[in-house]
Amino acid sequence: MANQAVKNALFVWEGKNKSGKIVKGMQNAPSEAVIRALLRRQGINPTTIKKQNNRASK
């Protein structure tokens, strides 16, 4: 299992920063939980996180 590569997916997110302003973005990560943790470390409270399909990349 140590040689298995972790596949990242593209997530589109929306949340509120500390001042209450709505912020949006995209981020590659292995899971939604990782995105949520990254955003919280940046002071953003995520409201929606959606995984994007990568059909166009084939």
C-alpha positions as CSV (number, residue, x, y, z in Angstrom):
1,M,0.0,0.0,0.0
2,A,2.9,2.4,0.5
3,N,3.4,2.5,-3.3
4,Q,-0.2,3.4,-4.1
5,A,-0.5,7.0,-5.4
6,V,-3.2,9.1,-3.9
7,K,-5.4,10.5,-6.6
8,N,-6.5,14.1,-6.2
9,A,-9.8,15.4,-7.4
10,L,-10.8,18.9,-8.3
11,F,-13.3,20.4,-5.8
12,V,-15.2,23.7,-6.2
13,W,-16.0,25.3,-2.9
14,E,-17.9,28.3,-1.4
15,G,-17.7,29.7,2.1
16,K,-17.5,32.7,4.3
17,N,-14.4,34.4,5.6
18,K,-14.0,35.8,9.1
19,S,-15.6,39.1,8.1
20,G,-18.6,37.3,6.6
21,K,-17.7,37.9,3.0
22,I,-18.6,35.0,0.6
23,V,-15.5,33.6,-1.1
24,K,-15.3,30.9,-3.8
25,G,-12.5,28.8,-5.2
26,M,-11.2,25.6,-6.6
27,Q,-8.7,23.2,-5.1
28,N,-7.2,19.8,-5.8
29,A,-7.2,17.4,-2.9
30,P,-7.7,13.7,-2.2
31,S,-11.0,14.2,-0.4
32,E,-13.6,16.7,0.7
33,A,-12.4,16.4,4.3
34,V,-9.0,17.6,3.3
35,I,-10.5,20.6,1.5
36,R,-12.6,21.4,4.6
37,A,-9.6,21.3,6.8
38,L,-7.5,23.5,4.5
39,L,-10.2,26.1,4.3
40,R,-10.7,26.2,8.0
41,R,-7.0,26.8,8.5
42,Q,-7.3,29.8,6.2
43,G,-10.2,31.2,8.3
44,I,-12.9,30.2,5.8
45,N,-16.0,28.5,6.9
46,P,-17.0,26.3,4.0
47,T,-20.7,26.2,3.1
48,T,-20.6,24.0,-0.1
49,I,-17.9,21.7,-1.5
50,K,-18.6,19.9,-4.7
51,K,-16.4,17.4,-6.5
52,Q,-15.9,18.2,-10.2
53,N,-16.0,15.5,-12.9
54,N,-12.9,15.2,-15.0
55,R,-14.5,14.0,-18.3
56,A,-12.8,16.8,-20.3
57,S,-9.3,15.7,-19.3
58,K,-9.4,12.4,-21.2
